[in-house]
Amino acid sequence: AKHNGSGVRLRYGVPAGIAAGQTSTVRLALSNVTAADGARVEVRAAGGGELLASFNLQRGEQCEFDLPLPALTDGLHYLDVMTTQAGRSSVQS
């Protein structure tokens, strides 16, 4: 696992490949929320694109969810998962 400034742990599952016109499901799992005021999570299309999900997690809360994503083109597609906790932020793609 690579170091991230916010301390929120992100795990994810992605399909091996997806063709244009298909919808794929990405599974995200977040944990390690330790700050008294919790953590903020935002999921965007890579490069500051469309906001796909936005929510808060309470201290000690864990979250796992599936995010359906349509592919407009063949190839690799990226998401940016931004987490903020105790004034520290991280972006993982």
N, C-alpha and C positions, 0 to 999 in steps of 0.2 A: 504494500500500500504506500502511495506517495504521501508526503507531508502536505497537510493543508492548514491554512491559517485559522479557519474558524473552529476546527476540531470536530465538526460534525462528520461522521463516517458515512460514506456513500459506497454502496455496492450496486451493481447493475448487471442485467442479463440482456444481451442483444442477439438477434438472429444472425446467422453467418452471412446472409446476403438477402437482398430484396430487389425485385424488378420494378421498373416503372409501372405505376398504376396499381400496385399492390399496397395493402396496409400491413404494417408490421407492428408487433407489440414489444415495447421495451419495458422491462421490469426494473423499478428503482426501489432501493431499500435504504432508509436513512436511520441512523442511530447515534449514540454518544452525545446527546443533548445534555449538557451539564450546567449551563448558565441558569441562574435563578429566574431570569426573564425569558428563558427559552431561546428558540432559534427561528430564523426566517429562511424560507426556501423559495427559490424561483427557478423554473425550468423554461428555457427559451430555445428556439431554433438557433443554431450556431451563428456567431457573428452579430449578436444583438438583435436577432430576428423576433418573430412573433412570440408573445408570452403564451406558453402552453399550460402552465400550472403555477400557482402561487399560494402558499399557506404558511402557517406558523406551527411549530412543534413546542410542546411544553417540556420542561425539565424532566428527563427520564423517559420521555415518550419515544417510541420507535414507530416507523411508518414504512409500509411496503405497498406499492401500487403499480398497476399496469397502465402504460401510456400508449394508446394506439397512434401510430404515425403513418400517414400516407406518403408514399415515395413518388415524387414527380419525375425523377430520373433514375436510371440504373446507377449502381455504385454505392459508395460509402456516404452515409449521412451522419451528421453530428448534432448533438444537443449540448447546451451549456447548462450545468446545474450550479446555481449560485447559492451559497449558504452564508448566513451571518449569525454570529453568536458572540455575545460579550464584546461587541464593537470590532470584532475581527471577521474578515470576509475571505471567501475562497470561491474560485470558479474552476469546475472540473468539466472537461469535455469528453 
